[in-house]
């Protein structure tokens, strides 16, 4: 009997992501994504909807912003003086910049406003505050190997 999507199973799926009826991403014609179910490796609202699905099954899943990339956090916007950037960085509205936090982690932010002396950068995910729709097709489901569970990610070449 075919495996169904459950915790600690490796799920291989194709998806299309729609925001406001516009297709943003798709794995069609490419490689499916793989992840370990129940480990929070994909957005919570989508992960929740996959439980019990079988290989070959398709589903359209609506995920509200709170269960996707969260609501927009006004505190995640900051004013930065233009002089703090090196001159070769193009400081245009819409540009994404990477910053390092005090732990050395890279945070991505988008410039959302600019004046003579400052730019406003937004650390919210670009899809924060947006409701998403996914079309998913389960390609394969298998129990994760103990080593994968231990390492917390799928190992390529472990297909059965």
C-alpha positions as CSV (number, residue, x, y, z in Angstrom):
1,X,0.0,0.0,0.0
2,X,1.3,3.5,-0.9
3,X,2.5,5.7,1.9
4,X,0.5,8.7,2.9
5,X,1.9,12.0,4.0
6,X,2.6,11.9,7.8
7,X,5.2,13.2,10.2
8,X,8.8,12.1,9.6
9,X,8.1,11.1,6.0
10,X,10.0,12.5,3.1
11,X,7.5,14.2,0.7
12,X,8.4,14.9,-2.8
13,X,6.0,17.3,-4.5
14,X,5.5,19.6,-7.4
15,X,3.8,22.9,-6.7
16,X,2.6,26.2,-8.3
17,X,2.3,29.2,-6.0
18,X,-0.3,31.9,-6.8
19,X,-0.7,35.3,-5.1
20,X,-3.8,37.3,-6.1
21,X,-4.4,34.9,-9.0
22,X,-0.9,35.5,-10.4
23,X,1.5,32.5,-10.7
24,X,4.7,33.4,-8.8
25,X,6.6,30.2,-8.7
26,X,6.3,26.7,-10.1
27,X,8.4,23.5,-10.2
28,X,6.7,22.4,-13.4
29,X,9.3,21.3,-15.9
30,X,11.9,21.2,-13.1
31,X,12.7,19.2,-10.0
32,X,10.1,18.7,-7.3
33,X,10.8,19.9,-3.8
34,X,11.6,17.4,-1.1
35,X,11.3,17.9,2.7
36,X,10.6,16.1,5.9
37,X,6.9,16.5,6.9
38,X,6.2,17.8,10.4
39,X,9.5,19.6,10.8
40,X,8.4,23.1,9.8
41,X,10.5,23.0,6.6
42,X,7.7,24.5,4.5
43,X,5.1,27.1,5.4
44,X,2.8,25.9,8.2
45,X,-0.5,26.3,6.4
46,X,0.7,24.2,3.4
47,X,2.3,21.6,5.6
48,X,-0.9,21.1,7.6
49,X,-2.9,20.6,4.4
50,X,-0.7,17.8,3.1
51,X,-1.4,15.2,5.8
52,X,-3.0,12.1,4.5
53,X,-2.3,12.8,0.8
54,X,-1.0,10.0,-1.4
55,X,1.4,9.9,-4.4
56,X,-0.4,11.1,-7.5
57,X,-2.9,13.1,-5.6
58,X,-3.4,16.8,-6.3
59,X,-4.9,19.5,-4.2
60,X,-5.4,23.3,-4.3
61,X,-4.5,24.8,-0.9
62,X,-5.5,28.3,0.2
63,X,-3.1,29.6,2.9
64,X,-3.9,32.8,4.7
65,X,-1.1,35.2,5.4
66,X,-0.9,34.3,9.1
67,X,-0.2,30.7,8.2
68,X,2.2,31.6,5.4
69,X,4.8,34.3,5.8
70,X,3.0,36.2,8.5
71,X,1.4,39.5,8.7
72,X,3.3,42.7,7.9
73,X,5.3,43.9,11.0
74,X,5.6,47.7,10.9
75,X,8.6,47.3,13.3
76,X,10.5,45.4,10.7
77,X,10.9,48.7,8.7
78,X,14.0,50.9,9.4
79,X,15.3,54.1,8.2
80,X,19.0,53.9,7.2
81,X,21.2,56.9,6.3
82,X,22.4,56.7,2.7
83,X,26.0,57.5,3.9
84,X,26.0,54.1,5.7
85,X,26.1,52.2,2.4
86,X,29.0,51.9,0.1
87,X,28.7,53.8,-3.1
88,X,28.6,50.8,-5.4
89,X,25.2,49.6,-3.9
90,X,22.3,50.7,-6.1
91,X,19.9,52.3,-3.7
92,X,16.8,52.2,-5.7
93,X,13.2,51.4,-4.5
94,X,12.6,47.7,-5.0
95,X,16.3,46.7,-4.6
96,X,17.0,43.8,-2.2
97,X,19.9,44.1,0.2
98,X,21.5,41.6,2.6
99,X,22.3,42.7,6.1
100,X,24.1,40.7,8.9
101,X,22.5,40.8,12.3
102,X,24.5,40.6,15.6
103,X,24.6,36.8,15.3
104,X,26.1,36.9,11.8
105,X,22.9,35.7,10.2
106,X,22.0,37.2,6.8
107,X,18.7,39.1,6.7
108,X,17.3,40.2,3.4
109,X,15.5,43.5,3.2
110,X,13.9,45.5,0.4
111,X,14.2,49.3,-0.1
112,X,10.6,50.6,-0.1
113,X,11.2,54.3,0.1
114,X,14.1,56.8,-0.5
115,X,14.7,60.5,0.0
116,X,17.8,62.7,-0.2
117,X,19.4,61.4,3.0
118,X,17.8,58.1,3.9
119,X,16.3,54.9,2.5
120,X,13.6,52.9,4.2
121,X,14.3,49.2,4.3
122,X,11.7,46.6,5.0
123,X,12.8,43.3,6.6
124,X,9.3,41.7,6.2
125,X,9.2,38.8,3.8
126,X,8.0,40.1,0.4
127,X,5.0,37.8,0.7
128,X,4.2,38.9,4.3
129,X,0.6,40.0,4.6
130,X,-0.4,38.1,1.4
131,X,-2.8,35.2,1.2
132,X,-1.3,32.4,-1.0
133,X,-2.8,29.6,-3.1
134,X,-0.8,26.4,-3.9
135,X,-1.6,23.8,-6.5
136,X,0.3,20.7,-5.3
137,X,0.9,17.2,-6.7
138,X,2.4,14.6,-4.5
139,X,5.0,12.7,-6.4
140,X,6.4,10.4,-3.7
141,X,6.1,9.7,0.0
142,X,8.4,7.5,2.0
143,X,9.5,7.2,5.6
144,X,12.6,9.3,6.3
145,X,15.7,7.3,7.1
146,X,17.0,7.6,10.7
147,X,20.0,9.5,9.4
148,X,17.8,12.0,7.6
149,X,15.8,12.5,10.8
150,X,18.9,12.9,12.8
151,X,20.3,15.5,10.3
152,X,16.9,17.2,9.8
153,X,17.0,17.2,6.0
154,X,16.5,14.9,3.0
155,X,19.5,13.1,1.6
156,X,19.7,12.9,-2.2
157,X,20.0,9.4,-3.6
158,X,18.0,7.8,-0.9
159,X,15.1,7.0,-3.2
160,X,13.6,3.6,-2.8
